[in-house]
Amino acid sequence: MDQAKEMVRVAFEALEDKKGENVCIIDISNVSIIADYFVIADGTSDSQVRALVDNVEEKMYQAGYHQKQCEGQNGGAWVLMDYGDIIVHVFDSENREFYNLERIWNDGRRIDQINDL
């Protein structure tokens, strides 16, 4: 398995571990050069969003993947974690619906189950 897919698995499982809502993957490798995959989830509260972000950071670090950049961590409405080949987006429910990345990136291939990767 290539590194990007393994990174997606680690991030996806970290989000599921902390009960992230509506966790999905979008394969954008054929439509963008910014990354190969988006992993998207939302939390029901600011504290859950923080817990999701913390767990992704911890599990990715343990797996040997280093974050290049993190945006929005102080706000809790939308946190973007850039790992190069993948970008993890964690929203609160309201902002996920508002920004609707799945619609914006509908040229990518949406993956709802990790086994479909």
N, C-alpha and C positions, 0 to 999 in steps of 0.2 A: 504494500500500500504506500502511496506517495505521502510525503510529509504534510502537505496541505490537508489531505483527507484525515490523517491521524490528528492533526490539530483541531479539525472540525469535531472529531469524535470526542476529544478531551473537553472542548468547550461545551458541546451539546450535553454531555453527561454531567458536567459541573452545573449547568443551568437546571437540568432535570433533578439533580440531587437536592437542590434548594427550592424545588417546586415552582420553577419558572413557568409562566403561563404561555401557551401558544408558541412553544419553541419550534422554530423552523430554520431551514437552511435554504439559501438561494445560491445556486451555482452561477456565478457571473463571469466565469473564465472566458466565455466566448463573446461577451458583450462589453467588457471593461478591462483596462490594464491596471486598475487600482488594487485589485485583489482577485483571488480565485473564488472565494466564498464569503458570503455574509451569514452569520449566525445571529438570529434575532429572537428575543424573548421579552416578555414584560412581567412586571411585578405588581402586586396589588397595593403596595405602599412604598414610601421612601425607604423605610428600613429593609424591606424585602429587596428592593432594587440594589441597595448597598450590599446586602448579603449575597445576592447573585453575582455582583461584580467582584466582591472579595473572593468568592469561591472559584470563579473563573480564573482570576489572577493567581490564586494559590495552586490550583490544579495544573494550569499551564506552566507555571514556574517549576513545579515538581516534575513535569514531563520534559523539562529542558527547553521550553519555548519562552523567549523573552519578548516582552511587550515593547513596541517601538514608540507608541504614543497612547495617551489616554486623555479623552476630552469629556467634560461635563460631570466629573465625579463630585464636585461640590454641590451641584444643583439637584441631582437625583431624578430629574425628569427624563433625561436621555444621556446615557453614558456610552461612549464609543471607545472600544479598546482595539487598537491596531496591532496585529501580530504579523504584518507583512502579507503573507499568503491568505490570511483570513482577517475579517473585521467582525468583531462581536458588538452588537447593539443591544443594550438593555434599556428599556423604556418603563415609565409608569404607563398604566393602561390608557389614560387619556391622550398622552403624547404619541403612543404607538398608533392609535387610531388616527390622530391628526396627521402625522407624517407619512403613514401608510407606505413604508418602504417596499412592501410586497407589490403594490400597484406601480410605484415608480420604476422598480426593477423587474417588471413583468416580462421583459425580454430574456431574463435569466430563467433557469430551471428551478422551480420550487421543489424542495425536498422536505417532507413532513416527518419521515421516520429515518433514523440513523442507518438502518439496514438498507435503505434505498440509495445510499451515497455512492 
